[in-house]
Amino acid sequence: MRLSAPRIEPLDMERLDEEQREVLAPFADPSNKVGGGRVLNIFRTLARAPKALTGFLAWGNYILSRRNSLPPREREIVILRTGWLCRSGYEFAQHRRIGIDCSLTPEEIERIKAGPDAPGWTPIESAMLRAADELVADHFVSDQTWKALEELGDKGRMDLVFTVGQYTQVSMLLNSFGVQLEDGDAADPDLTP
């Protein structure tokens, strides 16, 4: 975690205005897959700008849906690498749990930190990790990496860039606003000052 306290406090669920209540209502529903009725700190923070949160959710829902052609496991590899590269403790903690739900092992999640050259990755996994590295560092996928991603097809390569872009933005928000971990989440020791 980059900050030990929020710069922008999450909203108190008992003190919402109508627009904030409306944008957060789906998260407060116990059947909601994200949080199971507990409104996460990220959403309680972003709800200070309800219209922005609505737009943010529309795009984020695409990235995390079946419309994204990256299979869930591979999508989570890319998201975790992006969160790691952006040094986003909140993002890495949230997606560690999601990654495990998408069949990543704890050992693979640790290996994501080491990057595309760590032993054990398939060629396509290594290429996806390398693409995330290039996008975060230079905002561009090299020709060599683009070719290595060929089996994803054009839509898959686009979705990979979309995913890294979305989670770079999410990491910037989380880091800059000081969104704190959810109760029960542990900070990755490699992402603490």
N, C-alpha and C positions, 0 to 999 in steps of 0.2 A: 504494500500500500504506500502510495506516495505521500498522502496526507493522513495524519492521525485523527483529524476531525473534519467534518464537512465544511466547505466554504459556502455551500448552499444547502440549508437544512431540508430534509425531506418533510413534506407536508404532514401535519397531524391529521389523521383520518377523521377526527371529531370536529375539525375546523375548516372543512372544505367549502368553497363556494359551489354554486350549481354546476358550472362548467367543469370544475375539477372533479366533482362527484360523478358527473356523467362519464368523463374520460376514464376514470379509475374503476367504475362499476364492474366491468367485466373481470377485472383482476380480483375483486372482492368476492366473486362467486366461488364457493368451495369446489365446484366442478372444473374450474379453470386449471389447465395443465401447468401454467406458469404460476407457481406460488401456492396453488391449492386453496385459494381464499385469502392468503396473506399477500398484501400488496407490497411488493419488493421495493427496497430503497431507491433503486434506479427510477421506477415509475412514479413514486411519491415525490422524487426530486424533479423529474421532467414535467410533472403535472403543474408546476408553477407556470409553465407555458403550455396550456392545454391544446391549443391549435397546433403547435409544433409537435407535441407528443402524438397527436392524431396522425400527422404526416409521417413521423418517425415510425409509428407502429405499422402503418400500411406497407412501407418498404421492408421493415424488419420481418413482418409476417411472410413476405415473399421469400426472403432469404432462408427462413426456417421452415418453409413449407415443402411439399412434394413438387411444387412448381419449379423449385431449384433443382436442376438435374444432377447435382452432386449427391450421391448417396449420403445418408445421415452420418455415417462413420467418417467418411472422407471430408464432409463439410466441417465436422467437429475438429478434425486434424488441422484444417486451415484456420478455423476460428481460434483454436487454442494457440497455434503458432503466432497468429496476429496479436492476440492478447499478450502473449509472452514478449514478443518484439516491442510492443508498445508499453511494456512494463505496467500493465493494468492488473493489479491484484484482484480487484472485484471481478473483472471479466474472467480471469483465469480460474478463480474459485467457482464461479457459476458454471462455466463450461467444463470444468473437470467433472462435475456431477453429471451434466448432460452427456459428456463424452462417454462416461462409464455406462450410462443408459443406452448409448448407441454402440456398445460392444468394444469400446477402447479399454485396454487394460491399464491399471495403474503404472505398469512398466512402460507402456507405450506413451502415456501422458508424460512421464519423466523424460522419455527419449525425444519427445517433441521439443523440449527445451534445447537439446543438443543440435537439432536441426536436420537438414536434408542429407548430410554426409554421415550421420550416425548409422552404425550397422543395424540391419534388420528391416529397413524399409523396402518395400517393393519399388521398382523403378517409377511407377506412376505416383506413389506416395512421396517419394523423394522429389519428384518434379513439382508436385503440388506444394510441398514445403519450400522448395527453392523459389517458386513463383511468389509465395507469400513474402519471403525474404526480400526479393527484388522489388516487389510492389511497395513494401513499407520503406525500404531504403531509398529507392529511386523512382517510385511511381511508374514503373515500366517493367514489362516482362521481356527479357532478352529473347532473341531469335532462337537460341539453343534451347532455352527452357520452353518456349512456345511450341517448338517441334516435339519436345519430350512429352508435352501434354496432349499430343495429337489424338490419342484414343478417347479423350473426353469429347471430341467434336467441337464445333464452333460454339454451340449453346453451353456446353460444359465449361469451356474456357472463359466464356463471358460470365457464367455464374460464379466461377472461381474469382474473377476480378471483382464482381459485384460483392461477393462475400467478404473478401479482404477489405474492400473499400468501406463496407458497412461497419465492420468490426474495428477498423482503424478509427472511424468517426466515433463509435461507441466508446472505445478506449480513451479518446481525447476528452469526451464528455465526462466519463467516470473519473479520470485522473484530475482534470481541471476543476470539476465541481466538488471533488473530495467525497464522492459517494462511498460510504463505509460498507463493510461486509455485512451480510445478513446474520442475525443471531444463529449460532450453530455452525457457521462457516469458519474455516480456518484459513488464514493467510498462508500462501506458499512461502516457505522460509527463504527461497531465492528471490522473492519479490518484496521483501521487507527491507527498509533502510538499515 
